[in-house]
Amino acid sequence: MKSKKPVLKIVLIAWVVFSILYVGYTQYRYLTNFVASTAYQRGLSEAVVQVVQQAQKCEAFQVQIDGQGVSLINTKCLQQQPAAAAPATDNSSEGQ
């Protein structure tokens, strides 16, 4: 009987250590995934806010990623410009 007690203690200690390491690793992975996804969502939201703010200025602006880029402009600004940019017609010279 005496020889089983040290073996039982070793097995119990190994089980406790394994359980602590397993739970700790699982919690670490959850935390890193949570932090990474939260940071990704915040970065995405910030990028969208910056694009919207830039578009509200009614000026073309450059957006680039990985060396590729495009120029963007708010379509509402384009719709407003022709009416404001139309040349004024002088009706007095039409009849001459």
Phi, psi and omega in degrees: 000324183295330182287340179281331182296313178296324179293318179297320177296317180296317179296317180296317179295317179298320180295317179296315179298315178299316180297316179297315179295319181295313179295318179297317179294318179298316179293323178297315179296319178298315182295315180294321177294319179296314180295317181295316181291324177295316179296321179297314181296319179294318178296319178296315179298318180295321179296318180294318179298318180295320179294317180296316179297319179293322181292331180289347179281354180058036175232144176295142178219155185266135174237127183228148172207132180052041177080356177251141183212164177219159173261133181241151173209148180290127182293332177296326178292323179292324180289330180279329186296316182301322180292320181281331184266357180295135181291144179287131179269139179262104182290343183287336182269354183292320185281353186270000000 
